[in-house]
Amino acid sequence: MGPLGRKHVELARHWLPSVMSYGTAATLAGLYFTDWKVVLQYVPFYNTKFQQ
């Protein structure tokens, strides 16, 4: 497997749900604070702000 061993794969598998959760939360926070209309216009209840 090269420089990565079985233990590294097990650790990565163990941390994957946490990394995905924090990544999703960071992405949603970024969208919220930047007010990115291209994506947020499709979010229910939040898109009423863009009805111009």
Secondary structure, DSSP 8 states (H G I E B T S, - for coil): -TT--HHHHHHHHHHHHHHHHHHHHHHHHHHHHHT-HHHHTTSTTTGGGG--
